[in-house]
Amino acid sequence: MPAALTNTPVLAKLGLDPRTMPMKPISVEQCVSEGLNALEENRSRIVPGWMNRIMNALVPASVKRTMTAKMFERMLTITKPSSQLGAR
């Protein structure tokens, strides 16, 4: 299951606000439900959420990589390095 925008606390750590995002994240319940259904159907790959499936089909991999890199870059500038290492 590839990472999808799921409404979890990690979004805030990435500097994202679900209320202002152009593509709304899916609920944890929807992600889990679709993942469990895929397991029951013995499917090896699932992209949860209909919008995620459309975007996965239409957006080139290079664009997805760039967007992911920018999100992680933003997260690193927001989060102090010492807090990531468990320093007190």
Secondary structure, DSSP 8 states (H G I E B T S, - for coil): -----B-STHHHHTT--TTT-SS--B-HHHHHHHHHHHHHTT-S----SHHHHHHHHHS-HHHHHHHHHHHHHHHHHHS-HHHHTT--
